[in-house]
Amino acid sequence: PITAEGDYPQKKFYRSRAHCNPLSHNDTFDYPLAPSDIDWTESNYPDLAKGTVPDVLDIGCGFGGLTLALATLLPDNIILGMEIRAKVNEYVRLRVVASRKEHPGSYQNASVLRTNSMKYLPNYFSKQSTKKLFFCFPDPHFKRKNHGRRIISDRLLTEYAYILK
């Protein structure tokens, strides 16, 4: 491993392409068949009560700056950053672990998940289960042929409305 568990990662070792095709079938993701099939405390929030479910999502969290900032700004909420790129996801995971180690008792409400939220969001969250959704710097995809890759689209707005309270 490039970074030891519990140490802050250096971004230069986790560079990745700026864009990832969310419609490709080249990557396989493990995902639950239903929201009830996932135990968030097992792998994402080990110090929180069983049955804890994220209620604030940072979709396309990138290198996790907003995810970690939200963890301190919204201490009563459970924050989940969602990222499709493997190297970037690992960087954020290590950042969360290092932040928890450096500030005991803090950042327990933050985590990251590698998934394609354009495809699998309803598999993770049930109807009216989240309070806030954040989309920072969504890729505009100006060309008409790429409009289907937009994270903000008519099709996906209905999914976002479904999971919002």
N, C-alpha and C positions, 0 to 999 in steps of 0.2 A: 504493500500500500504506500501511496505517496505521503499521506498524512496519518500520523498515529491517532487512534481513537482518543478523543478528548482534547486534542490540540486544534488550534485554529488553522484551517486550510489556507493555502496561498492560491489566490485566484489564477495566477499564471499557469498553474499545473492543471487547471480544470477548464481551460478554454474549449469552446465548442462552436460549431456553426451557429450563426445567428438565427437561422430559420430551420424548421423541421417540417416536413410534409405530414400534417396530421391525418391525411387521407390514405397514406400508404399502408400496405399490409406487411411491410418488411420487418417490423418489430412486433413481438408478441408481448402482451401484458397480462399478468395474472390479475384477475378482477373477480369480485364476488358476483354470484348470480343474482343476489338480492341484497339490499342494505342491511337486512337482519343477519346476514352471514359474516359480517366483518366485526371483529373485536378491536376497536381502536386503541384500547389500553395495552393490549399485548405487545404491539410493535411500535406504536407512535407516541403514546402518552402513558408510560409505565408507572408514573407516580400519581396518576389521577384515579378516581373511583371507577370501578367497572361499570360499563354502560355509558361512559362518556362518549359523546359524539361531537365532532367539530361543527361549530355554528357560524364561523366566519371563514370564507374561502378566498385565497389569493390565487386566482387561476392564471397560469403562466407566470409563476413567481420569479422566474429568472434566478438571480444569485441570492435571493432571499432577503433583501434589504427591507422591503415592506412587511414581509412575514414576521421578521424579528421585531420591527418597530411596533407592529400591531400587538404583539405579545405583551409589550409593556404598556401600551396605550389602552388596551382592552383586557385588563387582567382577569375579568370575570367571564371572558369568552374563551372558547377553544379555537385556535387559529390553525388552519391547514393550508400550506402552500402546495400547489399542484403544478408539476413541471413534467414535460414530455422527454426532455433530453437527459440521458443517463448520467453523463459527467457532471452536468450542472446540478442535477438532483443530489448526487453524492456530495458535492460541495456544500449545498444548503444543509444536508443532514449532518455533516461534520461541524458546520457552523452552529447549528442548534445544540449539538452535544457539547461543544466547547463552551458555549454561552451558559448552558446549564451547570457545567463544571466550575466555571469562573464565578458565577453568581448563584450560589446554592439557594434553592427555593424559587428562583425566577426562571422564566422561559419553559416551565413545565407545561404551559398551555400552547406551545408552538411545536409544529412538526411539518414534515414535507412528505409528499407521496409522488412517486413516479407513475404517471398514467396519462392516457390520452383523454382529457376531459371532454373533448368534442364527441367521443364515442361512448364513453363509459360512465359519465356523471350520474345517470339514474341508477346505475348499479351500486353506487356508494351512498347515495342520499335519498331518503324517502320524501314523500310529499310534505311540504312546509316544514322542513327540518333545519334550514339555515336562516340566519338573520341578515347577513351581509355578504355580498360578492364584490371582489375587487378585480379589475382588469386594467393593469397598467401597461401602456404602450402596446395595444393590440396591433398586430400587423395588418395594414390597410388592404393589401392585395388589390391594387388598382385595376389590373387586367380582368376583364369580364370572365375569362376562362378560369381564373383563380378565386372567384368570389365564394366558391364553396369552401375554401380554406379559412375564411374569416371566422374568428372566434365570436364575433358579434354579428349574428345573422338572424333572419326571421325564424328559421328552423330552430336555432339554439336558444333564442329568446323565450320560446315556449318551454324549453327544458329548465331554463333559469327561473322562470315564473313558477314552474311546478315545485321546485325545491325551496323557494323563498317563503318565509312566513308572511 
